[in-house]
Every structure is written in structure tokens, then in C-alpha cells.
Amino acid sequence: METRSEICQEVDELHHGNRLEASKTIDMKTVITVAGDSNLRIWDRTKSKQPTNESADNNLSQKIGRIYRLWSLEPTRYMFVEGTATSESSDVLFGVYDCITDKFIKIRRMNVITYSSNVHQIDATRVLVKLNRKLFVINLNTMDIETKLQGFTCKDSSYFKYTPRNQLICHTKADKNLKIYDLSTGKVVCVLKAGQTMNLESFVVNSTGKVACASSDKGPLILYDLVDQEVMYTIPSKPDYHERVGLYKWINAEGTRLIFSTRDNLPYMTEGVRVDHLVVWDIQNKKELFRMYDSVYQQKYEALKNMDDTSVAELRQLDDRRMITLNRDKILRVYDLDTGKLLHRLEGGHSTSLKLHEKSPYILTCEEDCIRLWDKTTYKQVATFSLDKTIENLLWSGCGRFFYTTSSNPAKVLRWKIHYGHKEVSDISFDEDSQSIFSSKAEFEPLEIEIPEDVKFPTEEGDPDDDVEVPSDDEDDDDGDD
């Protein structure tokens, strides 16, 4: 007699990234399903499933369960990857991924307390990262530290910016000012002090590396001349600007125009309803030129009394004449940089991420499990693709002719080729016959970073960064318990 467990033995699984809403089949060979993402899926159960694991002699991919971030390298066949062994673990793994062989060719665990959320490639085999409050140059061939930069960085921020002048800009260790490194020596060139008492939340540097702008949560905005290494002037938050001043910022290549966000009332809107919108500022003449916002849709949302609004969530330069924003209502908006006029709304999706590449004719967006491609000139949506797994990372290749997505368990990198009514576009240097620049050794012992955990306020002899760190409330409480 057959038992219930024998009768109900599982023979197949049709995995959905969202909750399954309905399914239908007639012959158990073709299955139609609808999930919580409203996508209709047709499954062919007669096709054999492709194995996803690598062979036993090359199983580096199995050691990374989740990819948190990745950066395209030059040559474009390689990417630098930061991840963990599993989705739940807190260990840090750095790796090099070969997009031709679709395999990790280097991997190393980093025994660190805090690690980088930003990476700069110095040359073909070296990158700059932040580990335990210090900046390091890592050799990707040996997966080892090659150089330590002078001093320490801010505890709470991993952001730094490389400039074409071979300099690196980052927060001081107490997060009150900015400092400039000369990458040829690894030394701090100067500390840019503005005299403010509040911590700097973020900063931007223009593409030529000559002008920077930093902001704190309640202002002011601080403009810096990076050539003369001095503070230019500050833009006070009040009375003209109120909340979240400078959360999103951009400076043009010439260093003459600044765009920053502020949370404030829009003209003709209900008093007290504040929206994150953009202010365009003349840097040379120290005055506001105009603002950029969508009053039509904001009025519509207020009339409908729904939760949507047009607050800016991302700000990017589309080209020399246009800026593009991703907004809280998941709509992309394109503005004329010279006049502030709203040129177009890109509707039809629920975009949560916006990616641009100067060499590509397309705008790339994604939501939880859907990728969309938009034409930069016509603003039309030219392609869309839904995946069965959540998209965790979206990245253009260095050449702008491919893009990549990642998923987890096991960690998987997908490379997408772009087609649109023309011959396939491919990278001529992206060649299977191209010779690898890396040695054969792939896996290394964990790397220990020699910075004691109990040093809360580190100092280094000769470091000009003399910002005084103030203990947080949590650190005061910890000291009091001893």
C-alpha cells in the first residue's frame, strides 16, 4: 500500500520571485502561472534544466552567495565584486569576475570591521578601497594590500571621489571637513576647513576636478576651489531654503553652475506641503537662477490626496543640455539645463534605479524584477524584460555596450547584449581570444587588516587631518559600562 508521502513526492519546482496568484495546466507539460508581479509566465516542463553549479575543479562562484556591489574594470571583460558567503553572513569577500568565462577568477575574504561601498580603479590590476577607516591600494593579482594611504577616514562614510588631476577627495576623520590626497604619493595634500560645526553629509566634485560642493542635513552648502585649495563661500539654508538642503547635488564641468535639492513649498501649492525639488545656482555671481519641478503632477497628487509626490530621489546629467531625475512617484523627468523647463516625463514603469553611460544611446532603469531601456533622444521605452529573481545590482560595462545584473544563492552575474532594430552591438575588445592579465592563483587565505578594533579615535604621526572626533552617545554609554 502506498503511503501519502510516496504519493506526494516532489518531482519539479517552478520558482517564482513573487507570491504565486494562479496556475493552469492541461497536460502537465505546459504550465501557465500568474504571480504577484502581474507577469504571465508560460513554462515548458519538457525542457531539461541547465545545471547552475560549476564543476568541482572551479567552484569559486559557490563561495559567494550574495553580491552586494560590483564595479566594471578596464579591460571590460573583468569586474571587481564585493559580496558575502551567504545572504545571511556578515563576512566580506572581494573577488574578480571574468565576464568571458562567466567565472570568478580571484577571491579573498577580508577580516575587517567596516569596508568600502566605493571603489576606484587605478590601473588594470589595482583598485583603491576603504577598509577599517583607512584607504588601501589592493593588487588584484595577489589580492593583497600594496599601499596604505596616510591617515584615517570618516567612520560613517565610505564615499570618496577621484579627480582627473590624480587626486582623491574624501571626508576628514571627524566628518567636519574635506581633505585632498595626492595619489602619486599617498599623502594628504591639504584639509579644506570651512569652520562649520555640523558633520558633512555628502559632497560632489565636478568632472574636471576643480570645484566641489559639500552639505550637511540642515545646511549650509559649502563650495570649494580644489585648484587653489580653499573654501570659496557658503550658501546658507535659511531663509531661502529649508529642509534637506543639498541632499542631491551636481556641478557642471566648467564649475560655473550648481544644482542642489531643497525640501520646500512649490509656488501655487498648499502651504506646508513640502517637496524635494531642484535649485539652479550661478556659482560666479552667487545667486539663484531658477528652480526645476513638476507643478502639474504635484497638483494632481494633492487633488487626489494620495501618497505620491514629485520629490527628487536621484539626479543625473543626461548630456550637456539636459538633466534627468528619478522621483518618488517612480517617474523619470528630463529638464532643460539652460531654462529649467520640464521637457518630458518617462512613464510606464515603477523605476527604483537609474543608470546612465555617456557612450550609450539608452537610459537603463530597473525595478524589483524588471529591466527597462529608454531612448535618450525620443524618450520612448524600447525594451523591457522581466526576470524570475529580484535584481540586486544593475551596472553598465565600461564600454557602454553591455550591461550586467546580479542575483543570489548562488551568486550569478548576467551579461546583457543590446539590440534595437540594427546589427548587434558588441565590444570589439571583448574577445574570447583575448589573453587574461591575471595569474592562475585564484583563492587566498583570509586577509587580516592590522587596525585594532578598540581604537575609536585613531591618529597617525605626520597626518595633517587634525579634526577632533566627538564620542557618540552610544560610545559614551559603552565607556560608562566598563
KAGIQUI-V231107 format. One record per residue. N is the residue number from 1. RES is the residue in one small letter. PHI is phi in degrees with one decimal (* if undefined). D_FIRST is the distance of its C-alpha to the first C-alpha in Angstrom with 1 decimal. Layout:
[[N:RES:PHI:D_FIRST] [N:RES:PHI:D_FIRST]]
//
This chain:
[[1:m:*:0.0] [2:e:-74.6:3.8] [3:t:-86.9:6.5] [4:r:-62.0:9.8] [5:s:-66.1:11.7] [6:e:-70.7:10.0] [7:i:-68.7:10.5] [8:c:-98.7:14.0] [9:q:-64.2:15.3] [10:e:-74.0:19.0] [11:v:-117.8:20.5] [12:d:-160.1:24.1] [13:e:-139.6:26.7] [14:l:-108.8:29.8] [15:h:-77.4:32.1] [16:h:-121.3:34.7] [17:g:-74.7:37.7] [18:n:-121.5:38.0] [19:r:-61.1:35.7] [20:l:-75.0:33.6] [21:e:-98.7:34.9] [22:a:-159.3:33.1] [23:s:-147.8:31.1] [24:k:-152.0:30.6] [25:t:-153.1:29.0] [26:i:-109.4:28.5] [27:d:-117.0:26.9] [28:m:66.2:25.5] [29:k:-99.2:28.2] [30:t:-109.3:31.1] [31:v:-124.3:30.7] [32:i:-110.5:33.6] [33:t:-133.1:34.0] [34:v:-128.9:36.7] [35:a:-110.4:37.3] [36:g:-66.2:39.7] [37:d:-86.9:42.4] [38:s:68.3:42.6] [39:n:-90.4:41.8] [40:l:-90.1:39.8] [41:r:-117.0:37.6] [42:i:-116.2:36.2] [43:w:-107.6:33.5] [44:d:-107.3:32.8] [45:r:-80.6:29.3] [46:t:-82.2:30.0] [47:k:-80.1:32.7] [48:s:-73.4:31.9] [49:k:-83.0:32.7] [50:q:-79.0:35.7] [51:p:-64.2:35.4] [52:t:-102.7:37.4] [53:n:-88.6:38.0] [54:e:-79.1:40.9] [55:s:-67.5:40.8] [56:a:-63.5:41.1] [57:d:-85.0:44.8] [58:n:-152.9:45.7] [59:n:-114.3:43.6] [60:l:-60.9:46.3] [61:s:-60.4:44.7] [62:q:-70.4:41.7] [63:k:-84.0:44.2] [64:i:-110.5:45.3] [65:g:-87.3:42.7] [66:r:-143.2:45.1] [67:i:-98.4:48.4] [68:y:-85.6:50.8] [69:r:-149.3:53.9] [70:l:-147.9:55.1] [71:w:-132.2:58.6] [72:s:-74.5:59.6] [73:l:-108.8:61.9] [74:e:-112.4:64.5] [75:p:-62.9:63.7] [76:t:-73.0:61.2] [77:r:-75.1:58.4] [78:y:-114.3:57.9] [79:m:-136.0:56.8] [80:f:-94.8:57.2] [81:v:-124.7:54.0] [82:e:-119.2:53.6] [83:g:-157.3:50.1] [84:t:-135.0:47.7] [85:a:-66.5:44.9] [86:t:-137.9:42.4] [87:s:-66.2:42.7] [88:e:-96.3:43.0] [89:s:-77.3:45.3] [90:s:-109.9:49.1] [91:d:-67.6:50.2] [92:v:-113.0:52.4] [93:l:-119.7:51.9] [94:f:-107.4:54.6] [95:g:-150.5:53.8] [96:v:-115.7:55.2] [97:y:-110.2:53.1] [98:d:-96.7:53.9] [99:c:-75.8:53.3] [100:i:-79.9:53.7] [101:t:-87.1:51.0] [102:d:56.9:48.9] [103:k:-143.7:48.7] [104:f:-77.2:50.2] [105:i:-108.9:52.9] [106:k:-142.9:54.2] [107:i:-157.3:52.7] [108:r:-153.5:54.0] [109:r:-85.5:53.1] [110:m:-108.2:56.0] [111:n:-83.6:56.4] [112:v:-133.1:58.3] [113:i:-90.2:58.6] [114:t:-127.4:59.5] [115:y:-139.9:59.3] [116:s:-79.6:60.6] [117:s:-115.7:59.6] [118:n:-147.4:62.4] [119:v:-138.0:63.1] [120:h:-123.1:66.2] [121:q:-85.7:66.3] [122:i:-85.4:69.6] [123:d:-151.8:69.1] [124:a:-59.7:66.5] [125:t:-124.7:65.1] [126:r:-134.6:66.2] [127:v:-131.5:65.1] [128:l:-107.7:66.5] [129:v:-137.3:64.1] [130:k:-109.0:64.4] [131:l:-134.9:62.8] [132:n:48.8:63.6] [133:r:70.7:66.6] [134:k:-122.0:68.2] [135:l:-97.6:68.4] [136:f:-128.6:67.5] [137:v:-96.4:67.8] [138:i:-108.0:64.6] [139:n:-84.0:64.7] [140:l:-74.2:61.5] [141:n:-74.5:61.9] [142:t:-98.4:61.9] [143:m:52.6:60.1] [144:d:-129.6:62.8] [145:i:-73.6:65.6] [146:e:-102.3:68.8] [147:t:-145.8:71.1] [148:k:-105.4:71.3] [149:l:-80.8:73.3] [150:q:-64.9:75.8] [151:g:77.4:75.0] [152:f:-129.9:72.1] [153:t:-106.1:70.5] [154:c:-63.3:69.5] [155:k:-66.8:66.5] [156:d:-97.9:64.9] [157:s:-125.1:65.5] [158:s:-104.4:64.4] [159:y:-80.2:66.4] [160:f:-145.8:69.1] [161:k:-132.3:70.9] [162:y:-86.1:72.3] [163:t:-119.0:75.5] [164:p:-63.1:77.2] [165:r:-91.5:80.0] [166:n:59.0:77.7] [167:q:-119.8:77.4] [168:l:-125.5:74.5] [169:i:-109.2:74.7] [170:c:-152.3:72.6] [171:h:-70.1:72.9] [172:t:-70.7:74.9] [173:k:-65.5:73.1] [174:a:-95.1:74.0] [175:d:68.1:73.1] [176:k:-98.1:76.6] [177:n:-143.6:77.9] [178:l:-111.2:77.2] [179:k:-132.9:78.1] [180:i:-115.6:78.7] [181:y:-103.1:77.7] [182:d:-95.0:79.3] [183:l:-71.0:76.4] [184:s:-71.9:78.8] [185:t:-116.4:79.6] [186:g:77.5:76.7] [187:k:-102.0:79.3] [188:v:-76.8:79.8] [189:v:-78.8:82.8] [190:c:-162.8:83.3] [191:v:-113.3:81.9] [192:l:-91.8:82.5] [193:k:-103.3:83.4] [194:a:-107.8:83.8] [195:g:86.0:84.5] [196:q:-81.7:81.7] [197:t:-101.7:79.8] [198:m:-82.3:76.4] [199:n:-67.4:73.6] [200:l:-79.2:73.2] [201:e:-80.9:69.9] [202:s:-161.2:70.1] [203:f:-151.8:72.5] [204:v:-130.8:72.9] [205:v:-127.7:75.2] [206:n:-71.9:76.5] [207:s:-64.7:75.8] [208:t:-90.6:79.1] [209:g:72.4:78.7] [210:k:-108.6:81.9] [211:v:-132.4:81.0] [212:a:-130.5:78.4] [213:c:-139.5:77.5] [214:a:-120.8:75.7] [215:s:-146.7:74.7] [216:s:-115.8:73.5] [217:d:-59.5:71.6] [218:k:-114.9:74.7] [219:g:83.5:77.2] [220:p:-83.5:79.5] [221:l:-86.6:78.8] [222:i:-120.3:80.6] [223:l:-102.9:81.9] [224:y:-122.7:82.7] [225:d:-96.3:84.8] [226:l:-80.3:83.0] [227:v:-75.7:85.9] [228:d:-83.6:88.6] [229:q:56.5:85.9] [230:e:-151.0:86.9] [231:v:-78.8:85.8] [232:m:-79.9:87.1] [233:y:-172.7:86.7] [234:t:-116.8:84.2] [235:i:-110.4:83.1] [236:p:-66.8:82.8] [237:s:-77.0:79.8] [238:k:-124.7:82.0] [239:p:-90.2:83.6] [240:d:-79.9:82.4] [241:y:-126.8:78.8] [242:h:-116.3:76.5] [243:e:-99.0:72.9] [244:r:50.8:70.8] [245:v:-71.8:73.8] [246:g:77.2:73.0] [247:l:-60.2:69.2] [248:y:-121.6:69.2] [249:k:-142.8:72.2] [250:w:-161.1:73.6] [251:i:-127.2:77.0] [252:n:-72.0:78.4] [253:a:-60.6:79.4] [254:e:-76.5:83.1] [255:g:74.4:82.6] [256:t:-106.0:84.4] [257:r:-136.2:81.7] [258:l:-118.1:79.0] [259:i:-116.6:76.1] [260:f:-141.2:74.5] [261:s:-93.2:72.3] [262:t:-147.1:73.3] [263:r:-98.3:71.6] [264:d:-155.9:74.1] [265:n:-67.5:75.0] [266:l:-95.6:75.3] [267:p:-57.0:78.4] [268:y:68.7:78.0] [269:m:-102.5:74.8] [270:t:-60.6:74.2] [271:e:-61.5:75.9] [272:g:96.4:73.5] [273:v:-90.1:70.8] [274:r:-103.8:70.9] [275:v:-131.1:69.3] [276:d:-72.3:69.1] [277:h:-133.4:71.3] [278:l:-111.3:73.6] [279:v:-110.3:77.3] [280:v:-102.9:79.3] [281:w:-119.4:82.0] [282:d:-85.6:85.2] [283:i:-68.2:85.3] [284:q:-68.3:88.9] [285:n:-94.9:90.4] [286:k:54.8:88.2] [287:k:-150.9:87.2] [288:e:-76.7:84.3] [289:l:-95.6:84.3] [290:f:-168.7:81.6] [291:r:-122.8:78.0] [292:m:-122.5:74.9] [293:y:-162.2:72.4] [294:d:-116.8:70.7] [295:s:-70.1:72.4] [296:v:-63.4:71.1] [297:y:-72.4:67.4] [298:q:-65.8:68.2] [299:q:-64.0:70.0] [300:k:-63.3:67.0] [301:y:-64.9:64.6] [302:e:-65.9:67.0] [303:a:-65.0:67.4] [304:l:-81.6:63.6] [305:k:55.7:63.3] [306:n:-100.0:60.2] [307:m:-86.9:59.3] [308:d:-71.5:60.3] [309:d:-151.4:63.6] [310:t:-97.3:65.3] [311:s:-56.8:65.6] [312:v:-70.3:65.8] [313:a:-117.2:62.8] [314:e:-149.9:63.8] [315:l:-134.7:67.2] [316:r:-139.4:67.7] [317:q:-87.8:70.6] [318:l:-82.2:69.7] [319:d:-163.1:72.9] [320:d:-65.2:76.7] [321:r:-114.1:77.0] [322:r:-134.0:73.6] [323:m:-115.1:71.4] [324:i:-127.4:67.8] [325:t:-123.9:66.0] [326:l:-105.6:62.4] [327:n:-115.7:62.4] [328:r:-60.7:60.4] [329:d:-81.6:59.5] [330:k:68.2:57.9] [331:i:-106.4:60.6] [332:l:-88.8:62.7] [333:r:-128.1:66.5] [334:v:-111.7:69.3] [335:y:-120.2:72.8] [336:d:-77.5:76.2] [337:l:-69.7:77.5] [338:d:-84.0:81.1] [339:t:-118.7:81.0] [340:g:83.6:77.8] [341:k:-67.3:76.9] [342:l:-75.3:73.2] [343:l:-88.7:72.6] [344:h:-164.6:69.0] [345:r:-111.4:65.7] [346:l:-99.9:62.6] [347:e:-110.4:59.9] [348:g:123.2:56.5] [349:g:-134.2:54.3] [350:h:-128.8:53.7] [351:s:-64.8:55.1] [352:t:-118.6:54.9] [353:s:-145.0:56.3] [354:l:-127.6:59.3] [355:k:-128.1:60.1] [356:l:-126.1:63.3] [357:h:-140.2:64.8] [358:e:-62.5:68.4] [359:k:-89.1:67.8] [360:s:-96.0:65.0] [361:p:-81.5:65.8] [362:y:-120.3:62.7] [363:i:-100.7:61.7] [364:l:-112.4:58.2] [365:t:-131.5:56.2] [366:c:-148.5:52.7] [367:e:-121.0:50.6] [368:e:-52.6:47.2] [369:d:-138.0:45.4] [370:c:-137.2:48.0] [371:i:-108.1:51.0] [372:r:-131.6:54.1] [373:l:-117.1:57.2] [374:w:-121.5:60.5] [375:d:-79.8:63.7] [376:k:-66.2:66.6] [377:t:-89.9:69.2] [378:t:-91.3:67.6] [379:y:66.4:65.3] [380:k:-83.4:62.6] [381:q:-79.0:58.9] [382:v:-104.1:58.3] [383:a:-159.8:54.7] [384:t:-148.1:51.6] [385:f:-149.0:48.2] [386:s:-102.4:45.2] [387:l:-106.1:42.9] [388:d:-88.0:39.4] [389:k:-122.0:40.6] [390:t:-64.1:43.5] [391:i:-81.6:46.7] [392:e:-95.8:48.1] [393:n:-141.6:51.2] [394:l:-136.1:53.4] [395:l:-151.0:56.2] [396:w:-75.4:58.8] [397:s:-71.5:59.5] [398:g:-61.0:63.0] [399:c:-85.3:64.2] [400:g:78.0:62.9] [401:r:-107.5:61.1] [402:f:-136.1:57.5] [403:f:-141.7:55.6] [404:y:-126.9:52.7] [405:t:-129.4:49.8] [406:t:-128.6:47.4] [407:s:-137.6:43.9] [408:s:-120.4:42.1] [409:n:53.9:39.0] [410:p:-81.8:39.9] [411:a:-62.7:43.5] [412:k:-137.5:44.3] [413:v:-109.1:47.7] [414:l:-109.2:47.9] [415:r:-104.3:51.2] [416:w:-109.1:52.2] [417:k:-92.0:54.7] [418:i:-104.8:56.9] [419:h:-127.9:57.5] [420:y:-167.6:59.5] [421:g:65.7:61.1] [422:h:-151.9:62.6] [423:k:-60.8:61.9] [424:e:-51.5:59.5] [425:v:-94.9:61.3] [426:s:-138.4:60.7] [427:d:-87.0:62.5] [428:i:-64.7:64.6] [429:s:-87.3:64.4] [430:f:-87.5:60.7] [431:d:-121.8:60.3] [432:e:-63.0:57.5] [433:d:-87.8:60.4] [434:s:-65.9:62.1] [435:q:-80.0:62.4] [436:s:-67.0:60.7] [437:i:-95.3:63.2] [438:f:-107.8:61.0] [439:s:-71.4:60.6] [440:s:-78.0:57.4] [441:k:-64.3:56.7] [442:a:-112.5:53.9] [443:e:-119.1:52.7] [444:f:-131.9:54.9] [445:e:-66.7:54.9] [446:p:-54.2:55.0] [447:l:-96.0:58.5] [448:e:-91.2:60.3] [449:i:-97.4:62.8] [450:e:-84.6:65.6] [451:i:-135.0:66.4] [452:p:-58.3:66.0] [453:e:-66.3:63.7] [454:d:-84.7:66.1] [455:v:-86.0:69.0] [456:k:-80.2:69.0] [457:f:-127.1:72.4] [458:p:-71.4:72.9] [459:t:-133.5:76.3] [460:e:-144.1:77.6] [461:e:-60.4:81.2] [462:g:87.2:83.0] [463:d:-80.0:80.6] [464:p:-74.3:82.6] [465:d:-76.8:79.7] [466:d:-106.6:81.1] [467:d:-58.2:79.2] [468:v:-89.8:78.5] [469:e:-82.2:74.9] [470:v:-107.4:74.5] [471:p:-60.8:71.6] [472:s:-79.0:69.0] [473:d:-60.0:68.2] [474:d:-64.2:65.0] [475:e:-70.0:67.0] [476:d:-61.9:69.5] [477:d:-63.8:66.8] [478:d:-62.3:65.3] [479:d:-65.8:68.8] [480:g:-71.6:69.4] [481:d:-83.1:66.3] [482:d:-71.7:67.5]]
//
